[in-house]
Amino acid sequence: MMRLTPVVKNLLIINVVFFLIQNLFTGLHFTEMVSLWKFGSVNFAPYQFFTYMFAHGGFMHILFNMLGLIFLGPLLEQFWGPKRFLIFYLVTGIGAGILYNGIEYVQLSNLKSEVENYVANPDPEAFNAFVVENWDYSTPKIYDLIEKYAQNPNSEYLERESISIAKEIYDFNMNVGSMLGASGAIYGILMAFGLLFPNTELMLLFPPIPIKAKYLVLILGAIALYSGLNRETGDVTAHFAHLGGMVFAFIMIQFWKNDRNRFY
């Protein structure tokens, strides 16, 4: 393993300190404060675009991210120098959060429009279609209401209840769920490594086989894009954040190639 360089070592320490605070002082609600919440959520704060990348959701989460930082980060820090590497790490991490939250904002804006359309024209068939499209959880209360409303389409009480449920679904999607982890910045590091050292062979952990950096980047990028577009119920991975880290890394690398004398 390559000797840890100064910035990589300090980033590693910060991530570990955050992780210890998260798990030793749960009463402080530290994780909730530093995680990145959606635009419009009551929990959102601008500083979270910076802090979210140092917090993690569990031991395996921080382990794999820090392994990526330890194995690939020192090479890039030696290649660019400490200041440039730190800027790259922070920009790709923040960029990943911006892209992820931007996509979430668009999706929630579409959901808000659907709620407004339903409120303007409520009926049993439209309510059933709204729930099927926007609610992935087994909730007896909602499905009982669908059945009762279908049997009593002229009930003003059931109409009000259906409107209330539609608004609750929007509020749930807005205020539940946050993003955390260094994955966006780590994917940015991987993208940079693949662009700068494309034919260098990396040893995978699972399965333990060698693969050239350029192919690993293509595979992981394709997986992130596919998984983000075809997200399944219960999938809590921020695939678009991974993709965002790679996108911002690509943009930065191209900028530096065109302007070698200026970085910051």
Secondary structure, 3 states (H helix, E strand, C coil): CCCCCHHHHHHHHHHHHHHHHHHHCHHHCHHHHHCECCCCCCCCCCCHHHHHHHCCCCHHHHHHHHHHHHHHHHHHHHHHCHHHHHHHHHHHHHHHHHHHHHHHHHHHHHHHHHHHHHHHCCCHHHHHHHHHHHCCCCCHHHHHHHHHHHHCCCCHHHHHHHHHHHHHHHHHHHHCCCECCCHHHHHHHHHHHHHHCCCCEEECCCCCCEEEHHHHHHHHHHHHHHHHHCCCCCCCCCHHHHHHHHHHHHHHHHHHHHCCCCCC
